Amino acid sequence: DAGSSVEEMEFNWDEYLEDTGATAAPHGSFKHVDTSLQNGFAPGMKLEVAVKSDQNTYWVATIITTCGQLLLLRYDGYGEDRKADFWCDIMTADLHPIGWCEQNKKILKVPEGIKDKIPNQEEFLQQVLKGACSAPANLLEGLHRGKNPLDLIAPGSRLELQNIRDSLEAWIVNVVENVGGRLKLRFEGLEDCDKFDQWLFYLDPFLHQVGWAAQHGYSLQPPLAIRSLKSEADWQEILKKVKEEEEESSVPTDLFKDKPVIGVHSFSEGMKLEAVDPMAPFGISPATVLKVYNEKYFLIEMDDLRPDRAAGQCYICHVNSAGIFPVQWSLKNGLHLSPPPGYPGQDFDWADYLKQCGAEAAPQSCFPSLNSDHGFKENMKLEAVNPVDPEEVCIATVTKLKDSYLWLQLEGSKKPVPECIVNVESMNIFPVGWCETNGYQLSPPRKAIVNKQKKIAVVQPEKQILSSRTVHDGLKNQELNSSDSVVINGKYCCPKIYFNHRCFSGPYLNKGRIAELPQSVGPGNCVLVLKEVLTLLINAAYKPSRVLRELQLDEEAAWHGHGETLKAKYKGKSYRATVEVVRTADRVADFCRKTCIKLECCPNLFGPQMVLDKCSENCSVLTKTKYTHYYGKRKNKRIGRPPGGHSNLEVAMKKPNKRRKRRKHFFVHKKKRPSASVDNTPAGSPQGSGGEEEDDQDESEVSHSLAQDRDKRKRKLRTFSFSDDENKPPSPKDIKMEVAEKLQLDSNPLEWSVADVVRFLKSTDCAPLARIFLDQEIDGQALLLLTLPTVQECMDLKLGPAIKLCHHIERVKLAFYQQFAN
């Protein structure tokens, strides 16, 4: 239904890990994903680069390291001397593969700095280029320049897929979709028929570039499952067409250089072993080597002793295939071995079985050594392909580990799936966040959807009158769903809570949105009604996340109430915090009043009292300044609480570290959102914070007293005041000054620590963003690699703040090139 699909989209890994108390499997454990992120250039590769001092000449350079589309290079001749290393952008620098100068009649000339070290240029070049690996030409020139090699496997590309069921033939497949290297493949000739589609990672050992079968002596034949769909003449026609279009749809060979190499096996026909059926990887069963094709491939059949059995479940293996084990492996590891179908009794014994079959067990030497150094641990979370429905990627929990095998429990699959067994090097498992990074739908756990039903309160809008029957049913459901089973008319029943939208709404709440709220919420269970009221108020704020923080529970609070988790969304990010909610009716009025004072609005803005014409607080004359005068002095904003209730500035000032620690959990998640947003701010309403991009930056709201305190400590940190002036564009005069100002750096930014980067940012007008750099641990090297698209995507900033930030990064880059690069 529509409701559950909305909830599914809101799945958030950070929240889920926090709720379950689990940890994510380390990214380094997914080697296939690491490989897919490489840019095609590797340290040690050589290329020809224009010499800076003389743009008409070139010299050979070696790649020292790579990051995205940036390469750190060193001219050959400098040896181990790092002082002349320089960064180049593949998209803009004059870079070419080895041999380009000779082909294009360009001059190779030794740079000035190493002339003395190279007396004979020709001899030196022969020596350094002997057996050297050139950077790939297709990534330095033409359409593919600077692209991630993985992007070259575009929909419409063709590959060859080995038959993995019953023979060594291969057939051509079309790429329908490429999700971060995970390819949806359709057999050539099946245009719109998706029944036989397969999902494979591009590094799968059975997937090859077009032409592989011919090179290795295998025939190109459609698999048996689809062969009957067309005549032999049709298949030959399709093959002919593919060969004519080979150039257009081919994939660069370099892409497959990191594919696992298949070694030589030592299995013989008739040998017995234990195996996991790849089509149903839910248990370990006896199996037989049915056929040996050659030194690389052999056919395994899952044993089945039933007299009326159909053709056995067969699949092709190689020496490194996952899910094959020596006889007795299950027993030695305390695992259950499922007897073959038709086996008499449940107590399976290998010695009897081998004697009964007259077969021998495959020796231990036939099997690869198992890797136990992989980083996975029990209860870790990851994302995994559902073996029953490969289109579906689910949340998975590691329930058991044995050598290099994981037992995974999948959550959220459309149909329940038993625990599945996967190898740690499987290309069907991915790190947490992989689906979101690649824009693919992750199946969320069902629990996230069920919990949503618990929030039931009766809402009575002005334009909708609920029948008494509906109200009665709603309250009945509420009683069933509530954790406190109580009598509805007892002390736990909250009266109606009215929204009095004519009252003063204060600096946080948007008067226009308050006016759109229902007239009242309730009656009903106190916790549920007040939770609904607070959620509506948070969503009616200029900055919901700011209001959520104002309401956030602190340890000194003395409500003795009931802590409830509330959520807020602001500028594409999700926030949540524990908020104090009272649970008995006699304290509701006091709770509402104190919450209003926290939010600096009229104490009657919401509560059990309905304001008709004139508010008893005479709030129509209030302004923000007058409010402070009447209801108490505004507290230091850095602490995140307005006056009222349990105001205690001293305690809060003594414990800044505790607040900072909590703030780290407060920021939860980034989501990609369209940049267009609607501003519902009515004219004349006091707006809290103008254009602050990152709500989590309390440092940007430094009060006068804090600024004085920091002056004493002689820290260079700019102070900000948030008024409507902040939204005004800078004057042209200011812009000219900033552009003209040349940055002079005291130290090499490549050597900056995270703290140095934060210090630099705080000296600019992007100080509010410093917290992101601190949280993301961005040091000097990482700073120099940031680009506008990266900043927008990874930091989830709007275009304006992103451009301002990149302007400062470019100034650092420019200063780096001018002061330190040479």
N, C-alpha and C positions, 0 to 999 in steps of 0.2 A: 504493500500500500504506500501511498505518497508519504505519509508521516514517517514510516520507517526508513524510506530512502533518503529523506532529508537528514535523519539522524545518522545514517551510515556515512554520509559525506562529512560529518563533523568529527569523525574519528581522529584522535590526536595521540601520536606515539608518546609524547612527553607525559601527558596526563595519564595515559594507560600504564606506563612504566611506574609512575609514581603511585597510582592506585594499587597495582599488583605487587609493588615492592620488588620488582624484577629488574634485571640489568639486560642491556642489549649485547648481543654477541659482538666481539670486536670486529671492526671493518677489515682489519688485516687478515682475518681468517677466510675471507672470500677472495681468493687469488684471481679467479676469473673476472670478478668485477674490477679489481685493481688493474688488470691487464687491459680491460675495455676502456679505461679512462686515460690510458697513455696516448700521447699525441703523435706517435709514429717516429719521433726522434729519440735517440738514445745516447747517453754519454759515450764518448769514444768515436762517434761518427764524424766524418770530415766533410767540409764544404768550402767553397771559394767565396770570399767576402771582400767587398770593396774596402780599400784602406782609407781610414778617416782623413789622414793628412793629404792624400792624393786620390781623389774620387775616380780618376781614370784608370787606376791600377788596382789589382786584386791580390790577395794572398790566401793560402790555405789555413783554415782554422779548425780546431777540434771542439766538439760540444762537451762542456764540463758538466752542465746540469740543465734540466728543462723544467718549465712550469707553464702549463697552458700554452699560449702562443709565444712565450718568451724563451729565448735560449741564452745561456751564459756561455760565451765563447772565449777561446784563448788561441792567439796566433801560434802556429807551429814554429818552434825556435825558442820560445820562452821556457821550455822544459817544465820544471815544477814551480816556476816563479808566478805567483798569483796576482802580482800587483797590476798587470795590464789586462786582466780579465774584463770583459765588457758584455753588457746585456744587449740583445737585439730582438726586435719584434718581427716575427716571420712575415707579417702583413706589410710592413713598411720598409724593412731593411733590404739592402741589395745583396741577397744571398743566392748562391747557385750550387748545383751538384758538381762533384769533381769531374773535370774534363770540359766544363762549359766554356772556360776562357779559350781553350785550344780550338773548340768548334766555332766560336764567335770572334776569333782574331782579337781577343783582349789580352792585356799585358799582365802577367804574374810577376810581381816585384816585391822583394823583401821590404817590410816596413823599417823605417828609420831606427827604431829602438833596438832592433836585433841585427842590424847590418853587420856589425863586427863579429857576431857569432856564426854567421853563415858566409864563408868566403866563396864557396862554389854553390850557386843556386840550383843548377841542374842536378848535381849529384845529391844535394840535400832533398830535393823533391822526389827523386827516384827512391831514396831511402825511406822517407816518411809515408809515401803513398803505396809502398809495396805491401800488398795484402790488406790495404785499408778499406774500411766500409764507408761508402759515400752516403750522405743523407739522401732520402728518397726524392727523386726529381719531381714526382707528381705532387708532393706536398710543398714544394718550393715554388712551383710555377703553375700557371693555368688556373682552371676553375677550382681545383682542389687546394689551392694555396692556403695554408694556415688552418685548414679544416681538421677536425678530429677524424682520424681514419674511419672510425665506426660509422660516421655520417655518410660514408661512400656506399654503404649497403642500403641503398634507397629502395622504396617500393618499386617493383618492376625489375629489379636486378635478378639475375639468374645464377643458380648454384647447382651443384650435383650432390644428390643424397644417396648414400649407400643403403641398400635394402637391409634392414636389421632383423628381419623375421626368418627368412628361409633360403636366401641365396646371396651371392656376392655381387649381383648385378646392381647397377646404379641407375637413377633416372633424374631428369632435370626438374628442379623446383623453382617456383617464382616467389620472391619475397613480397608478401602482402603487407606486412607491418614490421617495423624495427623498433622495439622498446628497449633502449639501453643495451642493445646487443642481443636481446632475446627476440628471435625471428619467428614470425608466423609464416609458414611455408605452405604453398599449394602446388601440387604436381602439375607440371606442364601438360596442357590439353584439357584441364578440368575448369576452364575459365571461371564460371560463377558457382561451381559446386564446392561448398566448403566442408562437406561431410568427411573428407579424408585429410583435412588440414592438419599440420603438425606444428608444434612449438619446440624450437631447439635454440640453444645458445650458439652464437656464431663460431665458438671455439670447439664445438662438439667434434670428436674424432671421426664421425661418420659423415661430416659435411665438408664439401670441397669446392674449389673453384671449377668453373666449366673447363673441360679438357682433361680433368684428373683421370677419369675412367680409361680414356684412350691411352694416356701415358703409362698407366699401370696394368694394362691388358685386361680390363674388365669390360663387359658389354653394357651398352645403354639399352635397358629394357624397362618398360613400366612395371611396377609391382603387380603381383598376381591379383591383389584386391581390386585394382582398377583396370586390369588388362582387358576384361570382357566388355568394358564400356564403349570401346571403339574397335574398328577393324584394324588388322595389321597394317593395311595400306595407309589408314588415317594416322597411325602412330609414326610411320616412316615419314609421312608428309610433315608432321609436327617437328620431327627431328631435323628435317631439311631446313625448315623455316628458322629454327633456333640457330643453326650453323650460319645462316645468312645474316642474322641479327646479332651475332656473337659480340662484335665490337661495341655496340650500343649498350648492351646489358651486362657486360662483364664487370667483375669486381676485382680491384687490384690484388695481385698475389701477395704483396707485403702483409695484408691483413691476416693471413693465416700462418705467419712466421712463428707466432707464439702458441700454436696448436700443439697439444701433447703428441709426442712422437710415439708411434706404436712399435713395441719391441717384439722379440721372437719368443714364442711360447714353447712349452715342452709337454703339452697334453697329448694323449693318445685316445683313439676311439674306444668307447666302452668304459672309460674311467668314471668312478663315482665321486661325487663331491656334495657339499651343501651349498644352496644358492637361494637368493631372494629373487622372486619373479619381478622383473622391472615393470610389468603391466599391473601388478597388484603387490606392491612392496610392503606387505603387512606381516610377513612371517618368513621363517627360514625352513626350507624343505630339502629332502634328498633330490639330486639331479644327476644326469648322465651326459658325458660328452658323446653326442650322437654322431658327429662327423667332424673330421679335420680337413679344412679346405687347403690351407698352406701354412707356412711357418708363422703367419701373423694372425689368421682367423680360424675359429672353430665354432661349431654349433652345439648349444646346450639345450637339453629337453628336461622339463620338470617331470619327475617320475609320477606315473599314474598307473595303479595296478588294477583298475576296474576293467573287467572283460569287455564291456560294451563302450569303452571310451572312444571319443572321437580323436581326431589328430591331436597330438600332444602340443603343449605350449612350448614353442621353441624360440630361441633368439640367438643372434650371433655375438660372440665375445672375442676379446683380444686379451693379452696377458695382463693389462692394467684395468680391465673391466671391473666395475664396482659390483659388490654383491655375490662374489664367489669365494667360498671358504673351503679349507680342507675338512675331511671327515673328522668328527668329534669336536669341531671348533665350538659349536653351541654348548656341548657338555662342559668343556673346559672353562667356558665363560659364564656358566650358570644360566644359560638361556634355553627356552623351550624350542625343541625341533618338532615341527608338525610332520607327522607320518604321511607318506604319500596316500592319496585317496585310494580306498580299496585295501589298505593294509589291515590285517586282522589284529584287533586290540589297539590300545593307546600307548603301551610301553614299547617304544621303538628302540631296537638294539642294532647298532651298526654291524657288529660281528656276525650276528645271525643273518642280517639282511644281505651282506656281501656274499655270504656262503650260499644263501637261497638264490641269489641272482647269478652266482658264479662270476662275480666281477671283482676288480681290484680298486682300491682307493687311490685317488690321485695323490702322489707324494707331496709333502710340504714344499719341496723345492720348486714346484710348478707355480706357486702363488707368490705374489709380490709381498714385500715386507710391509707391515701396517704402520701408518704414521699416527703416533699418539700426541705429537707436539703440534696442536692445532688451535689452541686458544678457546675452544668451546667448553662450557661447563653446564652442569645440570641447572635447570630453571631459567637459562638464558632465553631471550626472545629474538626472533628473526622473522623474515618473510620467506615463505616456501610455496612452491607450485603444488597444487592439489593433483596427485597422480591419477585420480579418477577423472578429473576435468581440468586438463592442462591450461585451459584459458584462464582459470581462476588462481589468483595468488592470495594466500591466507596468512594470518598471523600464526606463528608456530612457536611452541615451547619445547625446549630440549628436556625430555623426561628421563633419558638414560643415555649413557655413553659406554661403548666398548671398543677399545683400540681406535680405529679411525671411522667408526660408525656412530650415528646419532639416531635415537628414537624420538620422533617428533609427534606432538599432539597438535593437530590443526584446529584452529578456532574460526567460526564464522563461515565454514563451507556451506554451500547450498544444501548438500545432503551430508549427514554425519559420516565421517571417515575414521577408520581405526588408526591406531598409532602406526606411522610409516617409518621404514628404515632407510636412511640415506647415508651415503659416504660423505665425509667432511669436505671432499673435493668435488662434490656434485655441483653441476651448473644449474641446478633447479632450486638452489637456496640463495638468499640475498640478505644483505644487511638491513637493519631497521631504517626506514625512510627511503628505500630504493624505489618503491612504487611511486611515492610522491615526487621524488626527484625526476622520474621519467614520465610523469603524467599518466600513470596507469592506476586503475581502480583497485585498491586493496580491499579484500573482503573483511569488514570489521567484525569484532566479536559480537555475538547476539546480546550479551549482557548490557552493552551500552544502550541498546534499543529498549530493553525491558525496563531499565531504571527510569527511563523518561516517563513511564506511565504513573509513577508514584506521585508526581506533582499534580495534585488535583485540588482546586479550590473553586468556589462558585463565584464567577465574575458576572456582575450585573451592569452592562453598558446602558447609557441613557436611552439609546434607540431600540433596545431589545428587552422585552419583558419575558422572563423565563416562567414557564408554568410551574405550579407548586410541585407537580409530579417530577419534573426535570430536576428541580432543586433537591427534592427528597432522594432521587436516585443518585445524584451527584454526591450528596453527603453520605449516602449508604456506601457507595464505592470508596469514598474517602476513608470511611471507618475501616473498610477491609484492607485498604492499602497502607494505612497509617501504621507506623511502628508502635504508637501508643494507642492501644484499643481502650477507648474510654467512652463514657456516655456523652452524647452530643450536647446535652443541656448542662453538663457538669462544669467544673471549674476550668476545664481545658478548652471550652468552646469560646472562640474569639468572636466578638461582635462584628458587625459590618465596619469596614475601614473605608472612610470616604476620602476622595481626592478633592481638595478645595482649591481648584485651579486659579481662583481669583486672588489667592494669598500670594505674598512675596516669595518668589522662587529661588532667590539667592544666586550666587555666582556659578554654581555647578549645574543646576537643572534648567533645561530649556522650557521656558514658559509655554511656548507653542505646543511642544510635545506633551507637557503636563495636561493641557486643555484637551488633548486627543485621548487621554486615558479614560477607562470606564468610570462611571460615577462612583462605584464602590466595588469592593471585593469582600466576599464572605457572606454570611457567617460560616464558620467551620473550625476545624482543628487549628489551634493557635499557630503551631509551627508552619503548617501548610499555607495558611492565609497570609501570615507575615512574610513568608518566603516569596509568595507571589507578589505581594506589595513591593518588597524591596527589589525584586527582579524588574518590575514595571518601572520603578523609579530609576534604576541603573540604566535602563534602556532609554529613559527620557532625558538623560544627561547630555551635555555638550561632549564630554569625554567619559564614557561609561567606566573605563578603567580607573579613572581618577576617583570617581564616586565609590567604586568598589574598594579602593584603598582606604578612603575615608572611613568606610564602615568596617574595615578589616579588624578582626579580633586581636587585641594584644593581651599579654599575660597578666597585666595589672588590672584588667577589667574585672568588675565585681558584680556582674549581672547574675551569676550562678544560673545562667539560662541554658540554652541548648545551642551548641555550635552547628551551623549548617554551611555547606559549601555552595557559594553562588558564583556564577560565571558572568563575564562581560566580554564583548567584542568591540574592538576599536581599531580602525585603519588596517583591517585584514589580520589582526592578531587576536588570539584568544587569551583571556586572563581568568584567573579564579582565585578565590580567597575564602577563608573560613570567617563567617560573620556570626555575631551573637544574636540569637533570637529567643525571646522569652516564651515559656510554654503554658503559662496560666493566665486566665482572662483578667485577673485583678491587676496585672502589671502591664497590660497592653497599652493603656493610655499614657503611662509614664515612659514606656519604651518608645512610643511614636514621638512624643515630645522631645525626648533626648536625642533621638535620631535626627529630627528636624534641626535641632541646634547644632549637631555635628555637621550637617550639610549647609549651615548658615542660611537657612530659609525660615520662613515664619513657622513658629511652633505648632500652628494649626494647619499647615499645608496638607498633612494627611493624619488621620486619626479617627477615633470612634465618634467624634463630634462633627456634625455637618454645619458648615458656615453658610448662612443664607445670603444676607445682604452685606452686613458689616462684620469684619473680623474683630474679635474681642481684644486682639493684640494691636489693633489700629495699624496693621502692617502696610497699608497702602502708602504711608508716608516714608517707608523705609528705603534707604539706599544701602549700598555695601558699607559705607563709612558709618552711617547711623546704626546699622545692625551691630557692628563691633562695639559701639558705645553702649547699646542696650543689653546685649547678651554675652558680653565678655570679650576679653582681648584675644585677638587672633593669635593662635600659636605658631611657632616656627614651622614653616611649611615642609621643611626637610623631614620632619618626623611623620608627616602624613596624617595629622589629625587636627580638625578645627576645635574650637572651644566647646565647653559643655561636658556634662557627664563626669568623666574622671580625668580632667585635664591635669597633667603633671609634667610640665616642661623639664623639670630637673631630672626626673627619672629617665625621660626619653633622651636627654642630652648625654646622660652618663652611659647610655647603652647604644651608641650608634652602630656598633658592630653587629648587634643582634638584629637590628632592623635591616642592615645591609644583607645579612645572610638570608633573611626571609624574602627579601626583594628578589633574590636570585630565583626562588621557586615561583615567585609571583608571575614572572614573565614565562609564558608557556610555549607558545607555538606561532610559527609564521604560516600564513596561507597565501597563495597567489590570488589576488583580487583585481578586478578592473580598477583602473586608477580614478575613474569618474566617481565623484561622490556628491551627494545632495546636501546642501547646507540648509538646515531648517531653522537657523537662528533668526528670531524675529528682530526687527529693528529696535534698537534701544536696550536690548537685553544685555546684561553684563556677561561678557564672554571670558571664560577662565583663562585659557592659555594660548589663544591665537594659533600660530603656526608651528608649535612644537611638534616635531615629528615623532620622537620616541618617548612615549608616556612614562617609560620606566626611569627616566633620567631625573631623579630628585635633585641631583646636583645643580640642575638648571634653575632651581627655584630657591636660590640661596637668599636667606633673609639678611637684613642689615647686621644683626648681631653675629651671625655666622661669618659674614664677610670680614668683620672686625677681627674676629678670632683668627681667621686665616691670615690676615695681614700680619698679626703678631708672629705667626709661624713662617712668615715671608715666603708663602707659596704663591706662585704666579698662576692665578686662576681667575678668569673673568667672571663677573657676576651679571646675572640677568634679571630683569623684572618683566613679568608677563602682563602686558596690557594690550589693548587693541592696537597700539602703535606698532606692535611687532609684525602685524600683517601688512604694514605699509611697505611698498617697494623702496629699496635704497635710492637715494638721489643719484643722478648721473655723476655728480661731483665725487661722491663716495666711491662709485664704481671705478672711476678713472684712477683714483688714488690707489685702490687695491690692485688693479692691473699693473700699474706702473711700479708697484713695490716689488723689488727683487729680493728673493729669499736668500739669506746667508746662513749656511748650516755650520754648527760648531763641530759636529761629528758626522762620520759616514753613516747614512741611514741604513745601509746594509747591516750595520752592527747594532742597530737600535733594538732594545728589548721591548716587550709589550708596554712596560711602564713609560719608556721614552716616547713611544707612539701616542699613548694616552696624553702625556704631558704636552706634546706638540699640538694635538687636536684641541686641547683645552685652551690653547693660546689663540685659537681661531674662532670664527663665528659658528663653527660646527661643534662646539663644546658639548651640546646635549647628546651627540652621537658617540662620545668617548666611551660610555659604558658598553656599547655594543662591541667595540674593539677590545675592551678588557675581557668581556665574556667570551668572545670568539678567539682570544689569545692571538691577536694579529701583531706580529713583530715587524721590524723594519723590512726584512726581505719580503714578507707577505704583503706589506703596504705597497711596495714598488710594483707588485704584480696585479694590483687591483685595477679594474677597468670599469667604465660606466655600466655595461651590461651586468658584470659580476656584482657590483655594488647594488644595483636595482634589484637583482634577482635574489642574491643571498642575504641582503640586509633588509629586503622588502621595503625600500624607501620609494617615495614618490619622486617624480622626475626633478622637481625643483631642488629639494635637499640633496638628492644624489649628484646633481650637476655641481652644486656648491662644494660638496665633499670632494668630488673628483678634481675640481679646480685646485684645491689645496694639495691633493696627491700629485697632480701634474707639476705644481710648483716645486714639490720635493724632488720629483724625478728630474726636472730641469736642473735644479741646484746640484743634484747628485751627479748628473752627466758633466756639468760645468766644473764642479769642484773636485770630484773624486774619481770619475770614470777613467780619466787619462793618467 
